[in-house]
Amino acid sequence: MKRNGSLLWTLAGAGAFILFWECAALISGSELLVPGPLPTAGRLAALMHQPAFYRALGGSFIRVLLGLLISIPLGIAAGLVSALDRRVLLFLKPFLTVISATPVLSIILIAFLWFGSERTPVFTGFLLVFPVMAANTQEGLLAIDPHFRELFILYKIPFTEKLRSLYLPAILPFITGGIQSSLSLCWKVVVASEVLVQPFAGLGTGMQRAKAGLETAELFAWTVASVAAAGFLQLAFAALMRLMRFARLNGRRRP
């Protein structure tokens, strides 16, 4: 019953958003400014019949995955080491501060000079996600009860066992939350980079070309495709987390 109620509220919110969008299109009175949901859906359907659309979608998807695969393990490792050793924390602090304070546009333009159009979105995604994962991991370790730390030190438990029994369970919820935030962040940053540097195939490249041709409905269609792809990635991650929790619970119930 609760799940059905949640679904109804979600559908109501989606319906309200589409209604607001349609009202904005009617008020503007011009598809050049705000195309409505139906023209956008029609243009998206036309794009989906073109092989170039799937090349663009695949290109963006690969860049996002590469950015995540590089930044998540490095961010977790940096957060783990810096939380355990204050010297590392102080050493990394200027780097993380500079990365967090630098405008994304500046990062994209500088990276374009170094890496070219194909690698810039990956580097930008990595650079934006890395501090998030490092900070979440640090927060998880610092939230551990000091008494548990003292017990592990008192009984001289090896670091590998301490890592498995104390640190990993403590930081896992923080890492999961960091990944959930990073999925949408990395996707937005990668697509924004593609808009500026225009690699061979990418959703951002399609957006820029549509904007240059004053094809507003097509620009909206590329945007809807980007949002849908990001949502699919988040749903896939949530499903994976549920599957892992289900497997863990079943493992505990076995005699």
N, C-alpha and C positions, 0 to 999 in steps of 0.2 A: 504493500500500500504506500509506504513511504517513498519507494523508488518511483512508483507511478506519479506521485505528487511532484517529485523533483523533476521528472521528465516533462510534466505539464508546464511547470514554471519555466523550464528551459525553453520549451517550444513557444511559450507566451512571450518570453524575452526576445527570441529570434523573430517572431511575428511583429513585435513592436518595432524592432530595428528596421525590418523591411518596410513597414508602414511609414516610419520616419523618413527613410530613404526616398520612398515614392513621393511623399509630401514635399521634400526638398527639391526633387526633380520637377514637380508641378509648379512650385513657386518660382524656380529659376526660369522655367519656360524655354529652356534651350538645352538640347542634348550635348552641345559643345561644352557647356559648363557642368551640368550634372545629369548624366544619363540615368534613366530609371532602372529598376531591377530587371525588367523584361529585355530592354535593349542590351544590357550588360550580359544577361544570361544567353541571349542569342549570339552575341559576339564570342562569348566563351565557348559555346557549342561549336561555332565555326573554327575557332582556334584548335579545338580538340580533334578536329579532322585533319590537322596538318602535322606531319612528322616533326617539323621544326619546334612545335610546342612541347613535344615529349623530350626532344633534345635539350631544350631550355630547362624544363623541369628536372631532368636527370642531372644536368650540369650544376644547377643550384643545390640539389639534394646531395650530390657528391661533395661539393665544397663545404656544406654545412656539416656533414658527417666527418670530413677530414678535420675541420676546425674543432669539433667536439672531441674526436679521438686523440687529438694532440693536447688540447687544453685541460680536459678532465683529469687524466692521470697525473700530468705535471702539476696541476693545481692542487690535487689531493696530496701529492708528495711534498710540495712546498709548504702547504698548510700543516701537514703532520710534523715535518722537521722543525718548522719555525715555532710551533706551539710547544715542542719538547725542548728547544734550545733557544733561549732569549737572544743569543748573539745572532742567530740566523734570522730571527724576527726583526731585529733592528737593522740587519743588513738588507733585508728585502723590503723594508718599509718605504724607503725613498722610491724604489722601482714601482711598487704598487700605487703609491700616491701619485706619481707622475702619470701612470697609465690611466688611473681613475679621473684625473683632472684634465687630461688632454682631450680636446674636442674630437669626436669621432671623425668629422670631416677632415681634420688635419691628419689623423692617423691614416685614413684612406689615401690621401694625396701623397703623403710621404712614402707609404708602402708601395704605391704605384711606381714611384721613381726607383725603388729598390728591386721590386719583384715582377713588375709588369702586370698586365690585366688578368692573366689566368690565376696567379697565385695571391694577388692582393686580397680578394675576399676571404680566402682561407686564413691568411695571416691576421687580418682584421678580426675575424671571428675568434681566432685563438686569443688574441690580445685582450679582447673584451670579456671573454669567458674565464680566462685564467684567474684574474683577481677574485671573481665571484666564488669559484671553487676553493681557492686558497683561504679566503675569509670564512666560508662556511665550515671548512675542515678545522680551522683554528678555533672557531666558536664552539664546535662540538667537543673538542679536546679540553678546552678551558672550562666547559660546563661539567666535567667529571668531578664527582665528590672527592675532595682531597684525602678523605679517610680511606677511600679505596686505593688511592695511589700509595698511601703509607703502608697499607697492608701488603701490597705487592712488593714494596721495597723491603719491608720487615721480613717477609718470608723468602726473599731473594729469588723471586720467580723470574725465569729467563725472559728476555725481551720478546722473543717470538711468541711465547705463551701470553705475555702481557698484551701484545698487539692483538692476538686472536680473541682473548677473553675480556679485555677491558677497553682498548682503544677502538677497535673496529665496531663493536656494538654501540659504543657511545656516539661515534661520528656518522654511522650509517643513516640515521634520519636526516642529519644535516646535509650529507652528501646527496641524498635523494631529493631534498628540497632545492639544493643548489643546481642539480641537473634539470629539474623541472623548470626553474627560472632561466637556466642557460639555453634550453631548447628554443624558446621564443626569442630570447635576446640574440643568440647566434644567427637564427634565421633572418631576423630583421637587419642585422648588421651586414650579413653576407649579401642580401638583396640590395641594400643601400649601396654597398661597394660596387655591385654589378651595374647599378644605375650610372655611377660616375665613371667607372673604368671600362665598362662594356666588353666583357670577355666574349668569346665566340658564341657560346650558348649559355643563356641564363635568364631567369625570370626578370631580373633587373634590366637586362639588355632589351628584352621585349617591351618593358615599360618605357624605357628611354626612346625607343624607336616609335612607339605609339604616340608619345608626347610630342616628338619632333614632327610627326605627321598630323598633329591635331586630331588624332583618333581617340577622343575621350572615352568612348564606350570600350574600345579595345584596351585603353589604359586601366579602366576599372576592371575589365575582365582579367588582365594579368594580375592585378592586385587581389582579386577574389581567389585566383589560382594560388597565389602565394600564401594567403591566409589559410586556405583549405589544406595546403601542403604542411604548413606549420602545425595546424590543428591535428592532422593525421599523425604527425611525428609525436606530438604530446599524448595522443590517445594510445599509440603503440607503446610508448614508454609506461603509461599508466597500466595498460593491460599486462605488460611484462612484470611490473611490480606486484600486481595482484596474483599473477601466476606464481611468482617466487614466494609470496607469503602463503599461498595455498599449499605449495610443495613443502614449505618449512613446517606448517601446522600438521600436515599429514605425516611428516617425518617424526614429529614429536609424539604423535598418537600411537605410532607403531611400538609394540612391546620390545 
